[in-house]
Amino acid sequence: MSHVDVVRAAFAAYLAQDRGAMDRLLAEDSVFTSPQDDHLDKAAFLEICFPTADRLRRQEILDAVAIDDEQVYVRYAYELATGECHRNVEVMTVRDGRVTETQVYFGGRFPQG
């Protein structure tokens, strides 16, 4: 699998709430950072962030592009169950077929999702 394929698989596992698949896609030393979460380890990410897909009505990857030999840039749109639409960007590092780091940059509300 390419690094972009690994990232797309991680997004799919999140949306499907397939914890087993996500566990296999994340390296044991994986770190997750967002404006709300500061360097969560794998266990904390799976406990706090992973089970939140039920708040989404839909999510679509708009761009998933390899930046270099480890990092993938992902821009995506999502609609919350409330009807609010947003766009975010993530930079994910992939090594040996597993995500080792996720950096999330929140966008704001977006009129068309």
Accessible surface in RSA format (square Angstrom, percent):
REM  Atomic radii and reference values for relative SASA: ProtOr
REM  Chains: A
REM  Algorithm: Lee & Richards
REM  Probe-radius: 1.40
REM  Slices: 20
REM RES _ NUM      All-atoms   Total-Side   Main-Chain    Non-polar    All polar
REM                ABS   REL    ABS   REL    ABS   REL    ABS   REL    ABS   REL
RES MET A   1   159.92  82.8  81.72  54.1  78.20 186.2  80.10  68.1  79.82 105.8
RES SER A   2    61.55  52.0  45.56  60.8  15.98  36.8  52.17 111.1   9.38  13.1
RES HIS A   3    50.92  27.8  47.14  32.8   3.77   9.7  34.78  35.8  16.14  18.8
RES VAL A   4    30.97  20.4  30.77  27.9   0.20   0.5  30.77  26.7   0.20   0.5
RES ASP A   5    64.45  45.1  60.85  60.6   3.60   8.5  10.01  23.6  54.44  54.3
RES VAL A   6     0.35   0.2   0.35   0.3   0.00   0.0   0.35   0.3   0.00   0.0
RES VAL A   7     0.00   0.0   0.00   0.0   0.00   0.0   0.00   0.0   0.00   0.0
RES ARG A   8   109.95  46.2 105.33  53.7   4.62  11.0  38.10  52.1  71.84  43.5
RES ALA A   9    31.89  29.3  21.91  33.8   9.98  22.7  28.84  40.6   3.06   8.1
RES ALA A  10     3.69   3.4   3.12   4.8   0.57   1.3   3.52   5.0   0.18   0.5
RES PHE A  11    17.62   8.8  15.26   9.4   2.36   6.1  17.53  10.6   0.08   0.2
RES ALA A  12    57.82  53.2  49.98  77.1   7.84  17.8  55.27  77.8   2.55   6.7
RES ALA A  13     5.90   5.4   1.30   2.0   4.60  10.5   5.22   7.4   0.68   1.8
RES TYR A  14    31.15  14.5  31.15  17.7   0.00   0.0  28.22  21.2   2.93   3.6
RES LEU A  15    77.40  43.1  55.28  39.5  22.13  55.6  55.68  39.1  21.72  58.5
RES ALA A  16    76.19  70.1  41.53  64.1  34.66  78.8  53.41  75.2  22.78  60.4
RES GLN A  17    70.82  39.6  50.29  36.8  20.53  48.9  40.21  85.6  30.61  23.2
RES ASP A  18    63.68  44.6  57.08  56.8   6.61  15.6  15.66  36.9  48.02  47.9
RES ARG A  19   119.25  50.1 115.96  59.1   3.29   7.8  50.04  68.4  69.21  41.9
RES GLY A  20    35.13  43.3   0.00   N/A  35.13  43.3  28.06  77.0   7.07  15.8
RES ALA A  21    19.54  18.0  18.71  28.9   0.83   1.9  19.37  27.3   0.16   0.4
RES MET A  22     7.50   3.9   7.50   5.0   0.00   0.0   6.43   5.5   1.06   1.4
RES ASP A  23    59.41  41.6  59.23  59.0   0.18   0.4   9.69  22.8  49.72  49.6
RES ARG A  24   159.64  67.0 147.78  75.3  11.85  28.2  75.52 103.2  84.11  51.0
RES LEU A  25    17.93  10.0  17.92  12.8   0.01   0.0  17.93  12.6   0.00   0.0
RES LEU A  26     8.79   4.9   8.79   6.3   0.00   0.0   8.79   6.2   0.00   0.0
RES ALA A  27    11.70  10.8  11.69  18.0   0.01   0.0  11.70  16.5   0.00   0.0
RES GLU A  28   127.28  73.1 107.74  81.5  19.54  46.5  62.38 120.7  64.90  53.0
RES ASP A  29   109.65  76.8  92.28  91.9  17.36  41.1  47.92 112.8  61.72  61.6
RES SER A  30     6.41   5.4   5.19   6.9   1.22   2.8   0.90   1.9   5.50   7.7
RES VAL A  31    43.77  28.8  43.10  39.0   0.67   1.6  43.53  37.8   0.24   0.7
RES PHE A  32    28.40  14.2  28.12  17.4   0.28   0.7  28.12  17.0   0.28   0.8
RES THR A  33    32.21  22.9  31.94  32.4   0.27   0.6  31.79  42.7   0.41   0.6
RES SER A  34    11.27   9.5   1.57   2.1   9.70  22.3   3.69   7.9   7.58  10.6
RES PRO A  35    91.94  67.0  46.50  42.4  45.44 165.2  59.53  49.1  32.41 201.4
RES GLN A  36   146.66  82.0 111.48  81.5  35.18  83.8  37.52  79.9 109.13  82.8
RES ASP A  37    24.15  16.9  20.38  20.3   3.77   8.9   2.86   6.7  21.29  21.2
RES ASP A  38   114.44  80.2  92.83  92.4  21.61  51.1  36.95  87.0  77.49  77.3
RES HIS A  39   118.12  64.6  98.84  68.7  19.28  49.3  70.17  72.3  47.95  55.8
RES LEU A  40    28.93  16.1  25.99  18.6   2.94   7.4  28.81  20.2   0.11   0.3
RES ASP A  41    83.80  58.7  80.23  79.9   3.57   8.4  35.18  82.8  48.62  48.5
RES LYS A  42    15.96   7.8  14.26   8.7   1.70   4.0  15.20  13.7   0.76   0.8
RES ALA A  43    69.96  64.3  60.89  94.0   9.07  20.6  65.39  92.1   4.57  12.1
RES ALA A  44    28.67  26.4  21.85  33.7   6.82  15.5  28.18  39.7   0.49   1.3
RES PHE A  45    23.67  11.8  23.67  14.7   0.00   0.0  23.67  14.3   0.00   0.0
RES LEU A  46     8.25   4.6   8.10   5.8   0.15   0.4   8.10   5.7   0.15   0.4
RES GLU A  47   125.63  72.1 113.29  85.7  12.33  29.4  37.72  73.0  87.91  71.8
RES ILE A  48    96.03  54.6  81.65  60.8  14.37  34.6  86.30  62.1   9.72  26.4
RES CYS A  49    19.44  14.7  14.93  16.7   4.50  10.6  11.71  29.7   7.73   8.3
RES PHE A  50     6.12   3.1   6.11   3.8   0.01   0.0   6.12   3.7   0.00   0.0
RES PRO A  51    68.86  50.2  50.99  46.5  17.87  65.0  51.00  42.1  17.86 111.0
RES THR A  52    42.74  30.4  40.73  41.3   2.00   4.8  37.55  50.4   5.19   7.8
RES ALA A  53    10.52   9.7   4.00   6.2   6.53  14.9   4.22   5.9   6.30  16.7
RES ASP A  54   126.98  88.9  94.81  94.4  32.17  76.1  50.91 119.8  76.07  75.9
RES ARG A  55   112.95  47.4 106.04  54.1   6.91  16.4  53.79  73.5  59.16  35.9
RES LEU A  56    25.52  14.2   6.46   4.6  19.06  47.9   6.46   4.5  19.06  51.3
RES ARG A  57   141.02  59.2 108.29  55.2  32.73  77.9  51.12  69.9  89.89  54.5
RES ARG A  58    97.27  40.8  88.57  45.2   8.70  20.7  61.08  83.5  36.19  21.9
RES GLN A  59    30.29  16.9   7.85   5.7  22.44  53.4   1.33   2.8  28.96  22.0
RES GLU A  60    94.40  54.2  89.53  67.7   4.87  11.6  31.88  61.7  62.51  51.0
RES ILE A  61    36.56  20.8  16.88  12.6  19.69  47.5  16.88  12.2  19.69  53.4
RES LEU A  62    54.54  30.4  26.21  18.8  28.33  71.2  28.72  20.2  25.82  69.5
RES ASP A  63    44.80  31.4  39.34  39.2   5.46  12.9  10.09  23.7  34.71  34.6
RES ALA A  64    15.16  13.9   0.00   0.0  15.16  34.5   0.00   0.0  15.16  40.1
RES VAL A  65    84.15  55.4  81.34  73.6   2.81   6.8  84.15  73.1   0.00   0.0
RES ALA A  66    55.22  50.8  35.85  55.3  19.37  44.1  35.85  50.5  19.37  51.3
RES ILE A  67    92.69  52.7  60.53  45.1  32.16  77.5  65.88  47.4  26.81  72.8
RES ASP A  68    71.98  50.4  53.19  52.9  18.78  44.4  40.18  94.6  31.80  31.7
RES ASP A  69   121.39  85.0 101.14 100.7  20.25  47.9  49.28 116.0  72.11  71.9
RES GLU A  70    56.80  32.6  56.80  43.0   0.00   0.0  13.05  25.2  43.75  35.7
RES GLN A  71    52.26  29.2  52.12  38.1   0.14   0.3   5.60  11.9  46.66  35.4
RES VAL A  72     0.02   0.0   0.02   0.0   0.00   0.0   0.02   0.0   0.00   0.0
RES TYR A  73    68.95  32.2  68.95  39.2   0.00   0.0  49.86  37.5  19.09  23.5
RES VAL A  74     0.00   0.0   0.00   0.0   0.00   0.0   0.00   0.0   0.00   0.0
RES ARG A  75    69.50  29.2  69.50  35.4   0.00   0.0  20.07  27.4  49.42  30.0
RES TYR A  76    13.41   6.3  13.41   7.6   0.00   0.0   4.44   3.3   8.97  11.1
RES ALA A  77     0.57   0.5   0.57   0.9   0.00   0.0   0.57   0.8   0.00   0.0
RES TYR A  78    21.31   9.9  21.31  12.1   0.00   0.0   4.14   3.1  17.17  21.2
RES GLU A  79    26.25  15.1  26.25  19.9   0.00   0.0   0.73   1.4  25.52  20.8
RES LEU A  80    29.16  16.2  29.16  20.9   0.00   0.0  29.16  20.5   0.00   0.0
RES ALA A  81    58.49  53.8  44.76  69.1  13.73  31.2  45.48  64.0  13.01  34.5
RES THR A  82   110.68  78.7  70.32  71.3  40.37  96.2  79.90 107.3  30.78  46.5
RES GLY A  83    32.20  39.7   0.00   N/A  32.20  39.7  15.35  42.1  16.85  37.7
RES GLU A  84    58.53  33.6  55.78  42.2   2.75   6.5   9.24  17.9  49.29  40.2
RES CYS A  85    18.83  14.2  15.17  16.9   3.66   8.6   0.89   2.2  17.95  19.4
RES HIS A  86    26.00  14.2  26.00  18.1   0.00   0.0  21.56  22.2   4.44   5.2
RES ARG A  87    69.80  29.3  68.94  35.1   0.85   2.0  18.18  24.8  51.62  31.3
RES ASN A  88     8.62   5.9   6.74   6.5   1.89   4.5   1.88   4.5   6.74   6.5
RES VAL A  89    39.04  25.7  38.84  35.2   0.20   0.5  38.84  33.7   0.20   0.5
RES GLU A  90    16.93   9.7  16.93  12.8   0.00   0.0   0.00   0.0  16.93  13.8
RES VAL A  91    23.67  15.6  23.62  21.4   0.05   0.1  23.62  20.5   0.05   0.1
RES MET A  92     9.00   4.7   9.00   6.0   0.00   0.0   9.00   7.7   0.00   0.0
RES THR A  93     5.46   3.9   5.46   5.5   0.00   0.0   3.82   5.1   1.64   2.5
RES VAL A  94     0.23   0.2   0.00   0.0   0.23   0.6   0.00   0.0   0.23   0.6
RES ARG A  95   116.30  48.8 110.01  56.1   6.30  15.0  40.54  55.4  75.76  45.9
RES ASP A  96   144.89 101.5 107.82 107.3  37.07  87.7  42.65 100.4 102.24 102.0
RES GLY A  97    34.10  42.0   0.00   N/A  34.10  42.0  21.91  60.1  12.18  27.3
RES ARG A  98    74.94  31.5  74.94  38.2   0.00   0.0  31.05  42.4  43.89  26.6
RES VAL A  99     0.00   0.0   0.00   0.0   0.00   0.0   0.00   0.0   0.00   0.0
RES THR A 100    17.45  12.4  13.47  13.7   3.99   9.5  13.17  17.7   4.29   6.5
RES GLU A 101    53.82  30.9  53.82  40.7   0.00   0.0   9.05  17.5  44.77  36.6
RES THR A 102     8.23   5.9   8.23   8.3   0.00   0.0   2.81   3.8   5.41   8.2
RES GLN A 103    46.15  25.8  46.01  33.6   0.14   0.3   7.87  16.7  38.29  29.0
RES VAL A 104     9.82   6.5   4.26   3.9   5.55  13.4   4.26   3.7   5.55  15.1
RES TYR A 105   112.44  52.5 109.08  62.1   3.36   8.7  87.75  65.9  24.69  30.4
RES PHE A 106    91.73  45.9  62.23  38.5  29.50  76.8  62.29  37.8  29.44  84.3
RES GLY A 107    38.52  47.5   0.00   N/A  38.52  47.5  25.60  70.3  12.92  28.9
RES GLY A 108    50.15  61.8   0.00   N/A  50.15  61.8  34.63  95.0  15.51  34.7
RES ARG A 109   168.99  71.0 141.75  72.3  27.24  64.9  53.69  73.4 115.30  69.9
RES PHE A 110    70.42  35.2  67.25  41.7   3.17   8.3  67.76  41.1   2.66   7.6
RES PRO A 111   116.34  84.8  80.90  73.7  35.44 128.8  94.65  78.1  21.69 134.8
RES GLN A 112   149.10  83.4 128.04  93.6  21.06  50.1  51.56 109.7  97.54  74.0
RES GLY A 113     6.46   8.0   0.00   N/A   6.46   8.0   2.85   7.8   3.61   8.1
END  Absolute sums over single chains surface
CHAIN  1 A     6166.5       4956.3       1210.1       3279.0       2887.5
END  Absolute sums over all chains
TOTAL          6166.5       4956.3       1210.1       3279.0       2887.5
